[in-house]
Amino acid sequence: MEENNRTDKDILVKGLKRLALCLLCMFSGPTLLHLALDNNDKPLYIPLLVVAFIICIAALILLFLGIHTILDSIFKKKN
């Protein structure tokens, strides 16, 4: 009975893609938030603020999902 504990490369690539998207959101979210808070007298203040918060929350979610996916690819046993 031999166990195959090798890393699943397809799932690993999926996790790395999620982390790359997370990195993009980590830079764009706070940048948009700073732009929105600097221009609070402009008409697009509220929509830009909402979009910035959504992108920041998406960055956190993608971070946890990416790390979870990478750990699944490394430590889950194949049947």
mmCIF file of the N, C-alpha and C atoms, coordinates in Angstrom:
data_MODEL
# 
_entry.id   MODEL 
# 
loop_
_atom_site.group_PDB 
_atom_site.id 
_atom_site.type_symbol 
_atom_site.label_atom_id 
_atom_site.label_alt_id 
_atom_site.label_comp_id 
_atom_site.label_asym_id 
_atom_site.label_entity_id 
_atom_site.label_seq_id 
_atom_site.pdbx_PDB_ins_code 
_atom_site.Cartn_x 
_atom_site.Cartn_y 
_atom_site.Cartn_z 
_atom_site.occupancy 
_atom_site.B_iso_or_equiv 
_atom_site.pdbx_formal_charge 
_atom_site.auth_seq_id 
_atom_site.auth_comp_id 
_atom_site.auth_asym_id 
_atom_site.auth_atom_id 
_atom_site.pdbx_PDB_model_num 
ATOM 1   N N  . MET A 1 1  ? 0.844   -1.173 0.000   1.00 0.00 ? 1  MET A N  1 
ATOM 2   C CA . MET A 1 1  ? 0.000   0.000  0.000   1.00 0.00 ? 1  MET A CA 1 
ATOM 3   C C  . MET A 1 1  ? 0.892   1.240  0.000   1.00 0.00 ? 1  MET A C  1 
ATOM 4   N N  . GLU A 1 2  ? 1.038   1.834  -1.151  1.00 0.00 ? 2  GLU A N  1 
ATOM 5   C CA . GLU A 1 2  ? 1.911   2.985  -1.308  1.00 0.00 ? 2  GLU A CA 1 
ATOM 6   C C  . GLU A 1 2  ? 1.076   4.258  -1.427  1.00 0.00 ? 2  GLU A C  1 
ATOM 7   N N  . GLU A 1 3  ? 1.431   5.261  -0.662  1.00 0.00 ? 3  GLU A N  1 
ATOM 8   C CA . GLU A 1 3  ? 0.703   6.529  -0.707  1.00 0.00 ? 3  GLU A CA 1 
ATOM 9   C C  . GLU A 1 3  ? 1.408   7.484  -1.654  1.00 0.00 ? 3  GLU A C  1 
ATOM 10  N N  . ASN A 1 4  ? 0.623   8.178  -2.461  1.00 0.00 ? 4  ASN A N  1 
ATOM 11  C CA . ASN A 1 4  ? 1.170   9.150  -3.405  1.00 0.00 ? 4  ASN A CA 1 
ATOM 12  C C  . ASN A 1 4  ? 0.956   10.540 -2.820  1.00 0.00 ? 4  ASN A C  1 
ATOM 13  N N  . ASN A 1 5  ? 1.964   11.080 -2.143  1.00 0.00 ? 5  ASN A N  1 
ATOM 14  C CA . ASN A 1 5  ? 1.866   12.376 -1.478  1.00 0.00 ? 5  ASN A CA 1 
ATOM 15  C C  . ASN A 1 5  ? 2.561   13.478 -2.259  1.00 0.00 ? 5  ASN A C  1 
ATOM 16  N N  . ARG A 1 6  ? 2.507   13.401 -3.570  1.00 0.00 ? 6  ARG A N  1 
ATOM 17  C CA . ARG A 1 6  ? 3.151   14.418 -4.386  1.00 0.00 ? 6  ARG A CA 1 
ATOM 18  C C  . ARG A 1 6  ? 2.256   15.630 -4.508  1.00 0.00 ? 6  ARG A C  1 
ATOM 19  N N  . THR A 1 7  ? 2.854   16.781 -4.768  1.00 0.00 ? 7  THR A N  1 
ATOM 20  C CA . THR A 1 7  ? 2.113   18.023 -4.936  1.00 0.00 ? 7  THR A CA 1 
ATOM 21  C C  . THR A 1 7  ? 1.327   17.993 -6.244  1.00 0.00 ? 7  THR A C  1 
ATOM 22  N N  . ASP A 1 8  ? 0.042   18.337 -6.165  1.00 0.00 ? 8  ASP A N  1 
ATOM 23  C CA . ASP A 1 8  ? -0.789  18.419 -7.358  1.00 0.00 ? 8  ASP A CA 1 
ATOM 24  C C  . ASP A 1 8  ? -0.500  19.754 -8.044  1.00 0.00 ? 8  ASP A C  1 
ATOM 25  N N  . LYS A 1 9  ? 0.149   19.691 -9.188  1.00 0.00 ? 9  LYS A N  1 
ATOM 26  C CA . LYS A 1 9  ? 0.626   20.900 -9.860  1.00 0.00 ? 9  LYS A CA 1 
ATOM 27  C C  . LYS A 1 9  ? -0.516  21.775 -10.368 1.00 0.00 ? 9  LYS A C  1 
ATOM 28  N N  . ASP A 1 10 ? -1.624  21.171 -10.811 1.00 0.00 ? 10 ASP A N  1 
ATOM 29  C CA . ASP A 1 10 ? -2.747  21.956 -11.317 1.00 0.00 ? 10 ASP A CA 1 
ATOM 30  C C  . ASP A 1 10 ? -3.377  22.804 -10.215 1.00 0.00 ? 10 ASP A C  1 
ATOM 31  N N  . ILE A 1 11 ? -3.543  22.209 -9.039  1.00 0.00 ? 11 ILE A N  1 
ATOM 32  C CA . ILE A 1 11 ? -4.121  22.953 -7.923  1.00 0.00 ? 11 ILE A CA 1 
ATOM 33  C C  . ILE A 1 11 ? -3.134  24.001 -7.423  1.00 0.00 ? 11 ILE A C  1 
ATOM 34  N N  . LEU A 1 12 ? -1.857  23.689 -7.455  1.00 0.00 ? 12 LEU A N  1 
ATOM 35  C CA . LEU A 1 12 ? -0.838  24.659 -7.047  1.00 0.00 ? 12 LEU A CA 1 
ATOM 36  C C  . LEU A 1 12 ? -0.846  25.884 -7.953  1.00 0.00 ? 12 LEU A C  1 
ATOM 37  N N  . VAL A 1 13 ? -0.960  25.674 -9.259  1.00 0.00 ? 13 VAL A N  1 
ATOM 38  C CA . VAL A 1 13 ? -1.007  26.784 -10.213 1.00 0.00 ? 13 VAL A CA 1 
ATOM 39  C C  . VAL A 1 13 ? -2.264  27.622 -9.982  1.00 0.00 ? 13 VAL A C  1 
ATOM 40  N N  . LYS A 1 14 ? -3.373  26.971 -9.676  1.00 0.00 ? 14 LYS A N  1 
ATOM 41  C CA . LYS A 1 14 ? -4.611  27.684 -9.385  1.00 0.00 ? 14 LYS A CA 1 
ATOM 42  C C  . LYS A 1 14 ? -4.437  28.577 -8.149  1.00 0.00 ? 14 LYS A C  1 
ATOM 43  N N  . GLY A 1 15 ? -3.774  28.072 -7.121  1.00 0.00 ? 15 GLY A N  1 
ATOM 44  C CA . GLY A 1 15 ? -3.519  28.859 -5.912  1.00 0.00 ? 15 GLY A CA 1 
ATOM 45  C C  . GLY A 1 15 ? -2.587  30.030 -6.179  1.00 0.00 ? 15 GLY A C  1 
ATOM 46  N N  . LEU A 1 16 ? -1.576  29.811 -7.010  1.00 0.00 ? 16 LEU A N  1 
ATOM 47  C CA . LEU A 1 16 ? -0.645  30.892 -7.334  1.00 0.00 ? 16 LEU A CA 1 
ATOM 48  C C  . LEU A 1 16 ? -1.327  31.980 -8.163  1.00 0.00 ? 16 LEU A C  1 
ATOM 49  N N  . LYS A 1 17 ? -2.270  31.589 -9.025  1.00 0.00 ? 17 LYS A N  1 
ATOM 50  C CA . LYS A 1 17 ? -3.028  32.584 -9.788  1.00 0.00 ? 17 LYS A CA 1 
ATOM 51  C C  . LYS A 1 17 ? -3.896  33.426 -8.865  1.00 0.00 ? 17 LYS A C  1 
ATOM 52  N N  . ARG A 1 18 ? -4.485  32.784 -7.862  1.00 0.00 ? 18 ARG A N  1 
ATOM 53  C CA . ARG A 1 18 ? -5.288  33.530 -6.892  1.00 0.00 ? 18 ARG A CA 1 
ATOM 54  C C  . ARG A 1 18 ? -4.417  34.516 -6.110  1.00 0.00 ? 18 ARG A C  1 
ATOM 55  N N  . LEU A 1 19 ? -3.215  34.107 -5.761  1.00 0.00 ? 19 LEU A N  1 
ATOM 56  C CA . LEU A 1 19 ? -2.321  35.008 -5.034  1.00 0.00 ? 19 LEU A CA 1 
ATOM 57  C C  . LEU A 1 19 ? -1.846  36.159 -5.918  1.00 0.00 ? 19 LEU A C  1 
ATOM 58  N N  . ALA A 1 20 ? -1.667  35.907 -7.202  1.00 0.00 ? 20 ALA A N  1 
ATOM 59  C CA . ALA A 1 20 ? -1.280  36.984 -8.117  1.00 0.00 ? 20 ALA A CA 1 
ATOM 60  C C  . ALA A 1 20 ? -2.417  37.997 -8.256  1.00 0.00 ? 20 ALA A C  1 
ATOM 61  N N  . LEU A 1 21 ? -3.645  37.508 -8.341  1.00 0.00 ? 21 LEU A N  1 
ATOM 62  C CA . LEU A 1 21 ? -4.799  38.407 -8.393  1.00 0.00 ? 21 LEU A CA 1 
ATOM 63  C C  . LEU A 1 21 ? -4.949  39.167 -7.081  1.00 0.00 ? 21 LEU A C  1 
ATOM 64  N N  . CYS A 1 22 ? -4.640  38.507 -5.981  1.00 0.00 ? 22 CYS A N  1 
ATOM 65  C CA . CYS A 1 22 ? -4.661  39.156 -4.672  1.00 0.00 ? 22 CYS A CA 1 
ATOM 66  C C  . CYS A 1 22 ? -3.644  40.294 -4.616  1.00 0.00 ? 22 CYS A C  1 
ATOM 67  N N  . LEU A 1 23 ? -2.479  40.071 -5.162  1.00 0.00 ? 23 LEU A N  1 
ATOM 68  C CA . LEU A 1 23 ? -1.446  41.102 -5.174  1.00 0.00 ? 23 LEU A CA 1 
ATOM 69  C C  . LEU A 1 23 ? -1.901  42.327 -5.965  1.00 0.00 ? 23 LEU A C  1 
ATOM 70  N N  . LEU A 1 24 ? -2.561  42.089 -7.079  1.00 0.00 ? 24 LEU A N  1 
ATOM 71  C CA . LEU A 1 24 ? -3.108  43.187 -7.865  1.00 0.00 ? 24 LEU A CA 1 
ATOM 72  C C  . LEU A 1 24 ? -4.154  43.961 -7.064  1.00 0.00 ? 24 LEU A C  1 
ATOM 73  N N  . CYS A 1 25 ? -5.021  43.244 -6.382  1.00 0.00 ? 25 CYS A N  1 
ATOM 74  C CA . CYS A 1 25 ? -6.050  43.907 -5.561  1.00 0.00 ? 25 CYS A CA 1 
ATOM 75  C C  . CYS A 1 25 ? -5.436  44.632 -4.366  1.00 0.00 ? 25 CYS A C  1 
ATOM 76  N N  . MET A 1 26 ? -4.337  44.105 -3.823  1.00 0.00 ? 26 MET A N  1 
ATOM 77  C CA . MET A 1 26 ? -3.691  44.750 -2.673  1.00 0.00 ? 26 MET A CA 1 
ATOM 78  C C  . MET A 1 26 ? -3.106  46.110 -3.032  1.00 0.00 ? 26 MET A C  1 
ATOM 79  N N  . PHE A 1 27 ? -2.721  46.284 -4.278  1.00 0.00 ? 27 PHE A N  1 
ATOM 80  C CA . PHE A 1 27 ? -2.204  47.583 -4.687  1.00 0.00 ? 27 PHE A CA 1 
ATOM 81  C C  . PHE A 1 27 ? -3.301  48.517 -5.191  1.00 0.00 ? 27 PHE A C  1 
ATOM 82  N N  . SER A 1 28 ? -4.251  47.977 -5.939  1.00 0.00 ? 28 SER A N  1 
ATOM 83  C CA . SER A 1 28 ? -5.275  48.845 -6.531  1.00 0.00 ? 28 SER A CA 1 
ATOM 84  C C  . SER A 1 28 ? -6.316  49.304 -5.507  1.00 0.00 ? 28 SER A C  1 
ATOM 85  N N  . GLY A 1 29 ? -6.669  48.459 -4.548  1.00 0.00 ? 29 GLY A N  1 
ATOM 86  C CA . GLY A 1 29 ? -7.676  48.830 -3.552  1.00 0.00 ? 29 GLY A CA 1 
ATOM 87  C C  . GLY A 1 29 ? -7.281  50.027 -2.700  1.00 0.00 ? 29 GLY A C  1 
ATOM 88  N N  . PRO A 1 30 ? -6.141  49.985 -2.020  1.00 0.00 ? 30 PRO A N  1 
ATOM 89  C CA . PRO A 1 30 ? -5.734  51.143 -1.226  1.00 0.00 ? 30 PRO A CA 1 
ATOM 90  C C  . PRO A 1 30 ? -5.440  52.393 -2.068  1.00 0.00 ? 30 PRO A C  1 
ATOM 91  N N  . THR A 1 31 ? -4.987  52.199 -3.304  1.00 0.00 ? 31 THR A N  1 
ATOM 92  C CA . THR A 1 31 ? -4.758  53.355 -4.182  1.00 0.00 ? 31 THR A CA 1 
ATOM 93  C C  . THR A 1 31 ? -6.074  54.053 -4.489  1.00 0.00 ? 31 THR A C  1 
ATOM 94  N N  . LEU A 1 32 ? -7.091  53.276 -4.848  1.00 0.00 ? 32 LEU A N  1 
ATOM 95  C CA . LEU A 1 32 ? -8.402  53.861 -5.100  1.00 0.00 ? 32 LEU A CA 1 
ATOM 96  C C  . LEU A 1 32 ? -8.999  54.473 -3.841  1.00 0.00 ? 32 LEU A C  1 
ATOM 97  N N  . LEU A 1 33 ? -8.761  53.839 -2.708  1.00 0.00 ? 33 LEU A N  1 
ATOM 98  C CA . LEU A 1 33 ? -9.253  54.384 -1.439  1.00 0.00 ? 33 LEU A CA 1 
ATOM 99  C C  . LEU A 1 33 ? -8.606  55.731 -1.135  1.00 0.00 ? 33 LEU A C  1 
ATOM 100 N N  . HIS A 1 34 ? -7.318  55.836 -1.387  1.00 0.00 ? 34 HIS A N  1 
ATOM 101 C CA . HIS A 1 34 ? -6.621  57.107 -1.175  1.00 0.00 ? 34 HIS A CA 1 
ATOM 102 C C  . HIS A 1 34 ? -7.147  58.183 -2.133  1.00 0.00 ? 34 HIS A C  1 
ATOM 103 N N  . LEU A 1 35 ? -7.372  57.812 -3.389  1.00 0.00 ? 35 LEU A N  1 
ATOM 104 C CA . LEU A 1 35 ? -7.918  58.764 -4.354  1.00 0.00 ? 35 LEU A CA 1 
ATOM 105 C C  . LEU A 1 35 ? -9.314  59.231 -3.952  1.00 0.00 ? 35 LEU A C  1 
ATOM 106 N N  . ALA A 1 36 ? -10.115 58.307 -3.456  1.00 0.00 ? 36 ALA A N  1 
ATOM 107 C CA . ALA A 1 36 ? -11.479 58.671 -3.050  1.00 0.00 ? 36 ALA A CA 1 
ATOM 108 C C  . ALA A 1 36 ? -11.462 59.590 -1.837  1.00 0.00 ? 36 ALA A C  1 
ATOM 109 N N  . LEU A 1 37 ? -10.608 59.316 -0.887  1.00 0.00 ? 37 LEU A N  1 
ATOM 110 C CA . LEU A 1 37 ? -10.585 60.125 0.332   1.00 0.00 ? 37 LEU A CA 1 
ATOM 111 C C  . LEU A 1 37 ? -9.942  61.489 0.108   1.00 0.00 ? 37 LEU A C  1 
ATOM 112 N N  . ASP A 1 38 ? -9.096  61.604 -0.896  1.00 0.00 ? 38 ASP A N  1 
ATOM 113 C CA . ASP A 1 38 ? -8.509  62.908 -1.216  1.00 0.00 ? 38 ASP A CA 1 
ATOM 114 C C  . ASP A 1 38 ? -9.499  63.832 -1.921  1.00 0.00 ? 38 ASP A C  1 
ATOM 115 N N  . ASN A 1 39 ? -10.416 63.263 -2.676  1.00 0.00 ? 39 ASN A N  1 
ATOM 116 C CA . ASN A 1 39 ? -11.345 64.059 -3.478  1.00 0.00 ? 39 ASN A CA 1 
ATOM 117 C C  . ASN A 1 39 ? -12.778 63.873 -2.984  1.00 0.00 ? 39 ASN A C  1 
ATOM 118 N N  . ASN A 1 40 ? -13.036 64.208 -1.723  1.00 0.00 ? 40 ASN A N  1 
ATOM 119 C CA . ASN A 1 40 ? -14.362 63.974 -1.176  1.00 0.00 ? 40 ASN A CA 1 
ATOM 120 C C  . ASN A 1 40 ? -15.397 65.009 -1.624  1.00 0.00 ? 40 ASN A C  1 
ATOM 121 N N  . ASP A 1 41 ? -14.989 66.034 -2.367  1.00 0.00 ? 41 ASP A N  1 
ATOM 122 C CA . ASP A 1 41 ? -15.951 67.010 -2.877  1.00 0.00 ? 41 ASP A CA 1 
ATOM 123 C C  . ASP A 1 41 ? -16.378 66.699 -4.309  1.00 0.00 ? 41 ASP A C  1 
ATOM 124 N N  . LYS A 1 42 ? -15.813 65.670 -4.916  1.00 0.00 ? 42 LYS A N  1 
ATOM 125 C CA . LYS A 1 42 ? -16.148 65.287 -6.291  1.00 0.00 ? 42 LYS A CA 1 
ATOM 126 C C  . LYS A 1 42 ? -17.441 64.460 -6.307  1.00 0.00 ? 42 LYS A C  1 
ATOM 127 N N  . PRO A 1 43 ? -18.141 64.432 -7.445  1.00 0.00 ? 43 PRO A N  1 
ATOM 128 C CA . PRO A 1 43 ? -19.402 63.673 -7.500  1.00 0.00 ? 43 PRO A CA 1 
ATOM 129 C C  . PRO A 1 43 ? -19.224 62.154 -7.443  1.00 0.00 ? 43 PRO A C  1 
ATOM 130 N N  . LEU A 1 44 ? -18.063 61.641 -7.809  1.00 0.00 ? 44 LEU A N  1 
ATOM 131 C CA . LEU A 1 44 ? -17.839 60.193 -7.788  1.00 0.00 ? 44 LEU A CA 1 
ATOM 132 C C  . LEU A 1 44 ? -17.204 59.709 -6.479  1.00 0.00 ? 44 LEU A C  1 
ATOM 133 N N  . TYR A 1 45 ? -17.314 60.496 -5.429  1.00 0.00 ? 45 TYR A N  1 
ATOM 134 C CA . TYR A 1 45 ? -16.688 60.149 -4.148  1.00 0.00 ? 45 TYR A CA 1 
ATOM 135 C C  . TYR A 1 45 ? -17.254 58.842 -3.583  1.00 0.00 ? 45 TYR A C  1 
ATOM 136 N N  . ILE A 1 46 ? -18.569 58.757 -3.466  1.00 0.00 ? 46 ILE A N  1 
ATOM 137 C CA . ILE A 1 46 ? -19.192 57.578 -2.851  1.00 0.00 ? 46 ILE A CA 1 
ATOM 138 C C  . ILE A 1 46 ? -19.009 56.317 -3.703  1.00 0.00 ? 46 ILE A C  1 
ATOM 139 N N  . PRO A 1 47 ? -19.263 56.349 -5.023  1.00 0.00 ? 47 PRO A N  1 
ATOM 140 C CA . PRO A 1 47 ? -19.051 55.112 -5.798  1.00 0.00 ? 47 PRO A CA 1 
ATOM 141 C C  . PRO A 1 47 ? -17.596 54.633 -5.780  1.00 0.00 ? 47 PRO A C  1 
ATOM 142 N N  . LEU A 1 48 ? -16.656 55.553 -5.847  1.00 0.00 ? 48 LEU A N  1 
ATOM 143 C CA . LEU A 1 48 ? -15.243 55.171 -5.818  1.00 0.00 ? 48 LEU A CA 1 
ATOM 144 C C  . LEU A 1 48 ? -14.859 54.601 -4.459  1.00 0.00 ? 48 LEU A C  1 
ATOM 145 N N  . LEU A 1 49 ? -15.425 55.141 -3.407  1.00 0.00 ? 49 LEU A N  1 
ATOM 146 C CA . LEU A 1 49 ? -15.167 54.641 -2.056  1.00 0.00 ? 49 LEU A CA 1 
ATOM 147 C C  . LEU A 1 49 ? -15.704 53.223 -1.890  1.00 0.00 ? 49 LEU A C  1 
ATOM 148 N N  . VAL A 1 50 ? -16.897 52.981 -2.415  1.00 0.00 ? 50 VAL A N  1 
ATOM 149 C CA . VAL A 1 50 ? -17.502 51.646 -2.335  1.00 0.00 ? 50 VAL A CA 1 
ATOM 150 C C  . VAL A 1 50 ? -16.679 50.638 -3.133  1.00 0.00 ? 50 VAL A C  1 
ATOM 151 N N  . VAL A 1 51 ? -16.275 51.004 -4.329  1.00 0.00 ? 51 VAL A N  1 
ATOM 152 C CA . VAL A 1 51 ? -15.461 50.107 -5.163  1.00 0.00 ? 51 VAL A CA 1 
ATOM 153 C C  . VAL A 1 51 ? -14.118 49.815 -4.488  1.00 0.00 ? 51 VAL A C  1 
ATOM 154 N N  . ALA A 1 52 ? -13.522 50.810 -3.872  1.00 0.00 ? 52 ALA A N  1 
ATOM 155 C CA . ALA A 1 52 ? -12.240 50.616 -3.190  1.00 0.00 ? 52 ALA A CA 1 
ATOM 156 C C  . ALA A 1 52 ? -12.382 49.648 -2.023  1.00 0.00 ? 52 ALA A C  1 
ATOM 157 N N  . PHE A 1 53 ? -13.454 49.773 -1.244  1.00 0.00 ? 53 PHE A N  1 
ATOM 158 C CA . PHE A 1 53 ? -13.668 48.846 -0.134  1.00 0.00 ? 53 PHE A CA 1 
ATOM 159 C C  . PHE A 1 53 ? -13.929 47.431 -0.632  1.00 0.00 ? 53 PHE A C  1 
ATOM 160 N N  . ILE A 1 54 ? -14.659 47.297 -1.717  1.00 0.00 ? 54 ILE A N  1 
ATOM 161 C CA . ILE A 1 54 ? -14.930 45.971 -2.280  1.00 0.00 ? 54 ILE A CA 1 
ATOM 162 C C  . ILE A 1 54 ? -13.631 45.321 -2.767  1.00 0.00 ? 54 ILE A C  1 
ATOM 163 N N  . ILE A 1 55 ? -12.764 46.105 -3.389  1.00 0.00 ? 55 ILE A N  1 
ATOM 164 C CA . ILE A 1 55 ? -11.481 45.565 -3.866  1.00 0.00 ? 55 ILE A CA 1 
ATOM 165 C C  . ILE A 1 55 ? -10.588 45.168 -2.691  1.00 0.00 ? 55 ILE A C  1 
ATOM 166 N N  . CYS A 1 56 ? -10.600 45.952 -1.617  1.00 0.00 ? 56 CYS A N  1 
ATOM 167 C CA . CYS A 1 56 ? -9.796  45.606 -0.432  1.00 0.00 ? 56 CYS A CA 1 
ATOM 168 C C  . CYS A 1 56 ? -10.297 44.316 0.219   1.00 0.00 ? 56 CYS A C  1 
ATOM 169 N N  . ILE A 1 57 ? -11.603 44.155 0.300   1.00 0.00 ? 57 ILE A N  1 
ATOM 170 C CA . ILE A 1 57 ? -12.168 42.928 0.868   1.00 0.00 ? 57 ILE A CA 1 
ATOM 171 C C  . ILE A 1 57 ? -11.873 41.742 -0.041  1.00 0.00 ? 57 ILE A C  1 
ATOM 172 N N  . ALA A 1 58 ? -11.939 41.954 -1.354  1.00 0.00 ? 58 ALA A N  1 
ATOM 173 C CA . ALA A 1 58 ? -11.619 40.891 -2.303  1.00 0.00 ? 58 ALA A CA 1 
ATOM 174 C C  . ALA A 1 58 ? -10.158 40.459 -2.174  1.00 0.00 ? 58 ALA A C  1 
ATOM 175 N N  . ALA A 1 59 ? -9.274  41.401 -1.887  1.00 0.00 ? 59 ALA A N  1 
ATOM 176 C CA . ALA A 1 59 ? -7.863  41.059 -1.703  1.00 0.00 ? 59 ALA A CA 1 
ATOM 177 C C  . ALA A 1 59 ? -7.680  40.133 -0.505  1.00 0.00 ? 59 ALA A C  1 
ATOM 178 N N  . LEU A 1 60 ? -8.380  40.406 0.579   1.00 0.00 ? 60 LEU A N  1 
ATOM 179 C CA . LEU A 1 60 ? -8.268  39.543 1.761   1.00 0.00 ? 60 LEU A CA 1 
ATOM 180 C C  . LEU A 1 60 ? -8.831  38.155 1.480   1.00 0.00 ? 60 LEU A C  1 
ATOM 181 N N  . ILE A 1 61 ? -9.978  38.105 0.812   1.00 0.00 ? 61 ILE A N  1 
ATOM 182 C CA . ILE A 1 61 ? -10.588 36.815 0.504   1.00 0.00 ? 61 ILE A CA 1 
ATOM 183 C C  . ILE A 1 61 ? -9.694  36.009 -0.430  1.00 0.00 ? 61 ILE A C  1 
ATOM 184 N N  . LEU A 1 62 ? -9.151  36.655 -1.459  1.00 0.00 ? 62 LEU A N  1 
ATOM 185 C CA . LEU A 1 62 ? -8.267  35.951 -2.390  1.00 0.00 ? 62 LEU A CA 1 
ATOM 186 C C  . LEU A 1 62 ? -6.989  35.475 -1.707  1.00 0.00 ? 62 LEU A C  1 
ATOM 187 N N  . LEU A 1 63 ? -6.504  36.231 -0.737  1.00 0.00 ? 63 LEU A N  1 
ATOM 188 C CA . LEU A 1 63 ? -5.311  35.820 0.008   1.00 0.00 ? 63 LEU A CA 1 
ATOM 189 C C  . LEU A 1 63 ? -5.573  34.515 0.746   1.00 0.00 ? 63 LEU A C  1 
ATOM 190 N N  . PHE A 1 64 ? -6.658  34.461 1.497   1.00 0.00 ? 64 PHE A N  1 
ATOM 191 C CA . PHE A 1 64 ? -6.956  33.248 2.248   1.00 0.00 ? 64 PHE A CA 1 
ATOM 192 C C  . PHE A 1 64 ? -7.276  32.070 1.331   1.00 0.00 ? 64 PHE A C  1 
ATOM 193 N N  . LEU A 1 65 ? -8.024  32.314 0.251   1.00 0.00 ? 65 LEU A N  1 
ATOM 194 C CA . LEU A 1 65 ? -8.338  31.240 -0.682  1.00 0.00 ? 65 LEU A CA 1 
ATOM 195 C C  . LEU A 1 65 ? -7.078  30.723 -1.386  1.00 0.00 ? 65 LEU A C  1 
ATOM 196 N N  . GLY A 1 66 ? -6.183  31.632 -1.748  1.00 0.00 ? 66 GLY A N  1 
ATOM 197 C CA . GLY A 1 66 ? -4.946  31.225 -2.412  1.00 0.00 ? 66 GLY A CA 1 
ATOM 198 C C  . GLY A 1 66 ? -4.058  30.392 -1.517  1.00 0.00 ? 66 GLY A C  1 
ATOM 199 N N  . ILE A 1 67 ? -3.897  30.823 -0.275  1.00 0.00 ? 67 ILE A N  1 
ATOM 200 C CA . ILE A 1 67 ? -3.068  30.061 0.662   1.00 0.00 ? 67 ILE A CA 1 
ATOM 201 C C  . ILE A 1 67 ? -3.702  28.707 0.950   1.00 0.00 ? 67 ILE A C  1 
ATOM 202 N N  . HIS A 1 68 ? -5.016  28.684 1.115   1.00 0.00 ? 68 HIS A N  1 
ATOM 203 C CA . HIS A 1 68 ? -5.719  27.424 1.370   1.00 0.00 ? 68 HIS A CA 1 
ATOM 204 C C  . HIS A 1 68 ? -5.573  26.464 0.191   1.00 0.00 ? 68 HIS A C  1 
ATOM 205 N N  . THR A 1 69 ? -5.682  26.983 -1.015  1.00 0.00 ? 69 THR A N  1 
ATOM 206 C CA . THR A 1 69 ? -5.549  26.141 -2.213  1.00 0.00 ? 69 THR A CA 1 
ATOM 207 C C  . THR A 1 69 ? -4.138  25.582 -2.336  1.00 0.00 ? 69 THR A C  1 
ATOM 208 N N  . ILE A 1 70 ? -3.139  26.405 -2.060  1.00 0.00 ? 70 ILE A N  1 
ATOM 209 C CA . ILE A 1 70 ? -1.748  25.931 -2.129  1.00 0.00 ? 70 ILE A CA 1 
ATOM 210 C C  . ILE A 1 70 ? -1.487  24.857 -1.079  1.00 0.00 ? 70 ILE A C  1 
ATOM 211 N N  . LEU A 1 71 ? -2.001  25.063 0.128   1.00 0.00 ? 71 LEU A N  1 
ATOM 212 C CA . LEU A 1 71 ? -1.810  24.055 1.171   1.00 0.00 ? 71 LEU A CA 1 
ATOM 213 C C  . LEU A 1 71 ? -2.552  22.764 0.838   1.00 0.00 ? 71 LEU A C  1 
ATOM 214 N N  . ASP A 1 72 ? -3.718  22.871 0.205   1.00 0.00 ? 72 ASP A N  1 
ATOM 215 C CA . ASP A 1 72 ? -4.423  21.665 -0.240  1.00 0.00 ? 72 ASP A CA 1 
ATOM 216 C C  . ASP A 1 72 ? -3.616  20.907 -1.284  1.00 0.00 ? 72 ASP A C  1 
ATOM 217 N N  . SER A 1 73 ? -2.974  21.627 -2.185  1.00 0.00 ? 73 SER A N  1 
ATOM 218 C CA . SER A 1 73 ? -2.209  20.951 -3.229  1.00 0.00 ? 73 SER A CA 1 
ATOM 219 C C  . SER A 1 73 ? -0.983  20.241 -2.652  1.00 0.00 ? 73 SER A C  1 
ATOM 220 N N  . ILE A 1 74 ? -0.460  20.742 -1.563  1.00 0.00 ? 74 ILE A N  1 
ATOM 221 C CA . ILE A 1 74 ? 0.740   20.142 -0.986  1.00 0.00 ? 74 ILE A CA 1 
ATOM 222 C C  . ILE A 1 74 ? 0.405   18.995 -0.029  1.00 0.00 ? 74 ILE A C  1 
ATOM 223 N N  . PHE A 1 75 ? -0.602  19.189 0.835   1.00 0.00 ? 75 PHE A N  1 
ATOM 224 C CA . PHE A 1 75 ? -0.807  18.245 1.938   1.00 0.00 ? 75 PHE A CA 1 
ATOM 225 C C  . PHE A 1 75 ? -1.974  17.283 1.785   1.00 0.00 ? 75 PHE A C  1 
ATOM 226 N N  . LYS A 1 76 ? -2.866  17.475 0.821   1.00 0.00 ? 76 LYS A N  1 
ATOM 227 C CA . LYS A 1 76 ? -3.987  16.539 0.682   1.00 0.00 ? 76 LYS A CA 1 
ATOM 228 C C  . LYS A 1 76 ? -3.506  15.240 0.046   1.00 0.00 ? 76 LYS A C  1 
ATOM 229 N N  . LYS A 1 77 ? -4.024  14.141 0.552   1.00 0.00 ? 77 LYS A N  1 
ATOM 230 C CA . LYS A 1 77 ? -3.678  12.836 0.004   1.00 0.00 ? 77 LYS A CA 1 
ATOM 231 C C  . LYS A 1 77 ? -4.611  12.520 -1.149  1.00 0.00 ? 77 LYS A C  1 
ATOM 232 N N  . LYS A 1 78 ? -4.064  11.898 -2.182  1.00 0.00 ? 78 LYS A N  1 
ATOM 233 C CA . LYS A 1 78 ? -4.874  11.471 -3.318  1.00 0.00 ? 78 LYS A CA 1 
ATOM 234 C C  . LYS A 1 78 ? -5.411  10.083 -3.066  1.00 0.00 ? 78 LYS A C  1 
ATOM 235 N N  . ASN A 1 79 ? -6.621  9.839  -3.492  1.00 0.00 ? 79 ASN A N  1 
ATOM 236 C CA . ASN A 1 79 ? -7.230  8.507  -3.298  1.00 0.00 ? 79 ASN A CA 1 
ATOM 237 C C  . ASN A 1 79 ? -6.907  7.593  -4.451  1.00 0.00 ? 79 ASN A C  1 
# 
